Amino acid sequence: MHLYRWLTALVLVPLLLLIIFKGGRELFLLTVLLVSALGQWEFQTMHHPEGGLPRHAKPIILGALLVVSFCTTPAAPSVPLFVLVWSFFILLFFYLAAYGQIPEFSRSLAVDALGLLYIPLLLGHLVWLRYLPQGEWWTAWLLAVVFAADTGAFYTGLTLGRKKLYPEVSPGKTWEGTLGGWAAALLAGVMFGRWLLPGQSLIILGGLALVVGIIGVLGDLFESMLKRQAQVKDSGQILPGHGGMLDRLDSLLFAIPAVVYARLYLAHM
């Protein structure tokens, strides 16, 4: 598993950096759309394993529209809000028209609505971050911190883990691993911040990296709870050694909005 884990990272990390720094806004948006669609497919499959493309298509399409709405400036957040509200109305209209869906109406609607809030709404903030001034550097910094936190937590927990963090939700996570992940996030935030964002205060970047590490744990636990409910070990198998797309996105999804709004706040200091 460790070999596949590192081989996947060695392929994906340079590709991500190439897309962030050389791909332009259009390719970056297409990448986010693809990641969002894969994440939503896994989310829908976990909750509706009997469904296929017709069942999963509508939230994925609405999620794509929601991600695209983030191509606007963060100074105009009304556009994503407008798309989100109308996506909910469209889902309502669909279930009203699909009479045969009545026995599962509330559950199916709740799954679709949660999928929109959890994946494209949070992931769409990454488009905002990339489109801000110095956006490619902030995006690379965020990914470095999240990946460092995940890797630090994984290997610290593997070697030193004793005290369980939240065994009812995620039996494998330990307090030792969590602390190791936070330490790795802090270290990466300062080291990569000195290189990627030389104009920013290292104290602020270190503090923000620690926030990212803490919020990332919440994201990890939330996805673990979804998998426990669905009774699956991984959200998918698309990434060898890592599991599914959601297994890689769990920490990142919660961290992206925090960095975006911190970035907007720092711009006005």
Protein Blocks (a to p, Z undefined) as FASTA:
>chain_A
ZZmmmmmmmmmmmmmmmmmmmnojmlmmmmmmmmmmmmmmmmmmmmmmmbcfklmmmmmm
mmmmmmmmmmpcfklmmlmmmmmmmmmmmmmmmmmmmmmlmmmmmmmmmmmmmmmmmmmm
mmmmmmmmmmpghklmmmmmmmmmmmmmmmmmmmmmmmmgmbdfblmlmmmbcfklmmmm
mmmmmmmmmmmmmmmmmmbcfklmmmmmmmmmmmmmmmmmmmmmmmmmnopabfbjkbgh
ilpfklmmmmmmmmmmmmmmmmmmmmmZZ
